[in-house]
Amino acid sequence: MFDLHGKFIVSRWGNIIEVHAHGPFNNEAIEDYQEDVLAELKTINPHWGMLVFMHKNCLTTPEGGEKLKEHAKIRQDLGLKAIALIFTDEEPIQFVKDNLTNFYQYLGITAQFFQQQVAAQQWLDAQLAPMEQDSLPRE
């Protein structure tokens, strides 16, 4: 087992999981990340979203990328509906942005990139609003 390389800070507000990802990452950091997300999901609405702030370059190994795919599929199965991504440092590495776009399209998870947090939160709220309406009891 290796030391953690990279860091994920996970918190929750309402039906949004907020993540601050500080890359690059190794498998150990990705496994810790999954555990933290799953812990937050124990008390969340079945329709939820993620707001991810990507700090530094957020690269990972090919094996780490595969772990992220596995974990994203698990999260989707647990009710993940949309992800808003914000690159906080300069311009994102196009390779990372392209990989994330392909990754979420492949899984069928709605994802969008933003430059500002307010716009990302508004978009995420709009993505989740129809699902919240569907989960309300009918009279």
C-alpha positions in Angstrom: 0.0 0.0 0.0 1.2 3.5 -0.9 0.8 6.8 0.9 -2.0 9.0 -0.3 -1.2 11.2 -3.2 -3.8 13.8 -3.8 -6.7 14.8 -1.5 -10.5 14.9 -1.6 -12.4 17.0 0.9 -16.1 15.8 1.0 -19.0 17.6 2.6 -22.8 17.8 2.1 -25.5 20.4 2.0 -29.0 19.3 1.3 -29.0 16.8 -1.6 -25.6 18.1 -2.9 -22.3 16.4 -2.2 -19.5 19.0 -2.4 -16.0 17.9 -3.2 -12.7 19.7 -3.3 -10.3 17.6 -5.3 -6.6 18.4 -5.1 -4.7 16.4 -7.6 -2.9 14.5 -8.9 -4.3 11.3 -7.3 -3.3 7.7 -6.7 -5.5 4.7 -6.0 -5.3 5.1 -2.2 -6.6 8.7 -2.4 -9.4 7.6 -4.7 -10.5 4.8 -2.3 -10.6 7.2 0.6 -12.7 9.5 -1.5 -15.2 6.8 -2.3 -15.5 6.0 1.4 -16.1 9.6 2.3 -18.8 10.0 -0.4 -20.6 6.8 0.7 -20.6 8.0 4.3 -22.4 11.2 3.3 -24.9 9.2 1.3 -26.3 7.5 4.3 -28.8 10.3 5.0 -29.3 11.9 1.6 -32.3 12.2 -0.7 -32.4 9.4 -3.4 -31.9 12.1 -6.1 -28.7 13.9 -5.5 -25.9 15.8 -7.2 -22.3 16.7 -6.9 -20.5 20.0 -7.0 -16.8 19.3 -7.6 -14.1 21.9 -7.3 -11.0 20.7 -9.2 -7.7 22.1 -7.8 -4.3 21.6 -9.4 -4.2 19.3 -12.4 -6.4 16.4 -11.2 -4.6 13.8 -13.2 -4.6 10.2 -12.1 -3.0 7.0 -13.3 -4.9 4.8 -15.8 -5.7 2.4 -12.9 -7.0 5.4 -10.9 -9.2 6.4 -13.8 -10.7 2.9 -13.8 -11.4 3.1 -10.1 -13.1 6.5 -10.6 -15.3 4.9 -13.3 -16.2 2.1 -11.0 -17.1 4.5 -8.2 -19.1 6.8 -10.4 -21.2 3.8 -11.5 -21.8 2.9 -7.9 -22.8 6.5 -7.1 -25.1 6.5 -10.2 -26.8 3.4 -8.9 -27.2 5.2 -5.5 -29.1 8.1 -7.1 -26.5 10.5 -8.5 -28.2 12.6 -11.2 -25.9 15.4 -12.1 -22.4 16.8 -11.6 -21.2 20.4 -11.8 -17.4 20.7 -12.2 -15.4 23.8 -11.6 -11.7 24.0 -12.4 -10.3 26.5 -9.8 -6.8 27.0 -11.2 -6.2 28.7 -14.5 -7.4 26.8 -17.6 -8.0 23.1 -17.1 -5.8 20.6 -18.8 -7.9 19.8 -21.9 -7.0 16.2 -21.6 -8.6 16.0 -18.1 -11.7 17.9 -19.3 -12.1 15.7 -22.4 -11.7 12.5 -20.3 -14.3 13.7 -17.8 -16.7 14.6 -20.5 -16.3 11.2 -22.2 -16.5 9.4 -18.8 -19.8 11.0 -17.7 -21.3 10.7 -21.2 -20.5 7.0 -21.2 -22.2 6.5 -17.9 -25.2 8.7 -18.8 -24.6 11.1 -16.0 -25.4 14.7 -16.7 -22.3 16.8 -16.2 -21.4 20.4 -17.0 -18.3 22.5 -16.5 -18.4 26.0 -15.0 -16.1 28.8 -14.1 -18.2 30.2 -11.3 -19.7 28.6 -8.2 -23.0 30.5 -8.3 -23.7 29.4 -11.9 -22.7 25.8 -11.1 -25.1 25.7 -8.0 -28.0 27.2 -10.0 -27.5 24.7 -12.8 -27.3 21.8 -10.3 -30.4 22.9 -8.5 -32.3 23.1 -11.8 -31.1 19.6 -12.7 -32.3 18.2 -9.4 -35.6 20.2 -9.1 -37.7 18.0 -11.5 -36.6 14.9 -9.6 -37.6 16.4 -6.2 -41.0 17.2 -7.6 -41.4 13.6 -8.8 -40.5 12.3 -5.3 -43.2 14.4 -3.5 -46.3 12.4 -2.5 -49.3 12.8 -4.7 -52.7 14.0 -3.3 
